[in-house]
Amino acid sequence: MGLATGTTTTWRAATAQGSTPQAPTQAVAQTQAVGPAQAPTAARGVLGIDIGGTKVALRAEDGPPGGPVRTEEAVLRWPGARVAGAYADWTALAGTVADLRERWEGDFAAVGVAVPATVGPDGRVLAWPGRPGWRGFDLLPALRRLFPTAALAWADDGDLAALAEAVHAGSGNVVYLGVGTGIGGGVVHEGAPLPGPGRGSCEAGHVIVDRSGPVCDCGRRGCLQATASGPATLRRAELLRGAPVEYAELRTGLADSAPWAVEAVEETCAALAAAAVSLGELFHPELTVLGGGFAEGLPGFTARVEAHAAALARPGVPAPAIRPAVLGGLSSLHGALALARLQPAS
């Protein structure tokens, strides 16, 4: 997951306890503007899009901060295998957007997009192990064609998730780890994302936690993503069980303390704890947030990671406080909505 260098804009996000990221005031995030746009008079509200390796979540909102908010939501599961080309995926997404636009009875004034791929300054996808068929895809022109009149911006999904969670935690110093099809991540330091505008994104999923570990989709051995992502955990569970394992079966097996399920998940949690402790040594966050749809659905997942982290603490340096994401698997989506709200009105 990565945000390439290039043109950036600055935005700020509120850090009031329990607030929704609607009235940004403090944290600065890196974004990529996607060309000038003027919203038509019929356009209203904002649309957030969270692009993932297996699905896309969309949420439209319209209403005053603190007041009644009208919402419409949609979820698209990619129609083809992960190696399928971008054309089929984008055609399906365009259809989902069209359906949502029809229910919205108009267009959207602004759109924010959470992007997991590494995108070059020209808007072309350089790499996305989660959907390798997207390599070379002209993402930003495609977005502009999909939303020709909306104010439009995008940012790395991990960075947006970290900022959304920092808003809800009321903290300016947060490390975020999101466990899903891959491992997303973000660091918020003194209200601003690291490494900062124009310098890329926080690729926590590619922190090396085991030099002799499994090969990652990126081609390197031992990345956190290769051990602790959802697919990696399911593959390990299948080896231990000696039979195919679906996510629901893993969840049930963990709740029932089935040895194969417990061992598979414990290895994932140990790797996440190693990454959390290592990032804690560098950034000393007030809070480490664990999110993503895969982590959210497994009973006791965060507590297991926290226990492994506590065992790694060294004298004089306590283990980081690890808490589940307030927004669960929706952190990136809410970050995308916050990003959309920050776009200037036409």
Disulfide bonds with the S-S distance in Angstrom:
none
